[in-house]
Amino acid sequence: RAGHVGDFAREIEPGFASGEHNKTGEGVAHLRPMNIDREGKIDLSVTKFVSTNKDGRRLAVGDVLFNNTNSPELVGKTAAVSVAGDFAFSNHMTRIRFSDDVLPKFGALQLHFLWMRGYFKYNCVKHVNQASVSSRALARGVPFVWAPPVEQERIVAELEKQFSRLDEAVANLKRVKANLKRYKAAVLKAAVEGRLVETEAELARREVRSYESADALIAKTEAPPRPNRYATRSKDVIRGHAALAVGNPSSELPPGWAWTPLVEIARMESGHTPSRERPEWWDGEIPWIGIVDARENHGKVINKTVQHTNEDGLANSAA
């Protein structure tokens, strides 16, 4: 049958406020909004404590804890208390004690589901930067569906089984992602060390022919203009910095390979940004590469950009 939370609860009561608290474990744990996570579980990783004489209200196994005050996006998080302990609770939390024919986890899951669907975000009283659901509104306005206790047990058991499978799947995905990241790093390492594909020296030796080494190629390549900040540096100093940036300069390179500073083989210059105070220089047809594009295309070719400039913006950014 259907009704409201108050139709199936023996008690709905908020906790107490306390400005005096500590994190050293002195007194009694005082549970607050941070102690219910987004998964609908009690989280004691960050717990504040208050004096045992502050208030006598305590939580017990089987109580349901409802977050009555938070941001509009977070108000309504709910969890069932399943661990015994001496727990007090703040005035931003509401303790619900359901009647004997409602399983605490069944009740908590229903309320947390409403939070996940955004029900409390749109059915709360909004204050400055916060929102709240009063005990009266919770009791008389929040819908609740009842099922026979035997069915509640089966529903809760099946949900916990499925959630366990989902948690395992998420853990496996994280492991796969970590392994892929390590594999990508290993492939890149092999590539820059000349071990990914057969080198030109190895091909030449197998095909009994000559080849042009990197030193020979660099020697006859005209170096592009250097940026001013490199103009006074000697080639040996720049070569040393380049080697340190890539890897151990003392490591053995494949035959035909050579260390060389980037400024010897590539043109390097900093970009310029058209003034943000001149909107007429933006939203043109010329792609403009910014930090966001570099971050989102890390290690890839940038084929499109978030922002565009125009001829006037290009002329002024290059000035």
Buried (B, 14 or more C-beta within 10 A) or exposed (E): EEEBBBBBBEEBBBBBEBEEBEEEEEBBBBBBBBBBEEEBBBBEEEBBBBBEEBBEEBBEEEBBBBBBBBEBEBBBBBBBBEEEEEBBBBBBBBBBBBEEEBBBBBBBBBBBEBBBEEBBBEBBEEEEEBBBBBBEBBBEEBEBEBBEEEEBBEBBEEBEEEBEEEEEEEEEEEEEEEEEEEEEEEEEEEEEBBEEEEBBBBEBEEEEEEBEBBEEEEEEEEBEEBEEEBEEBEEEEBBBBBBEEBEEBEEEBEBBBEBBBBBBEEEEEEEEEBEEEEEEBBEBEEBBEEEEBEEEBEEEEEEEBEBBBBEBBBEBBEE
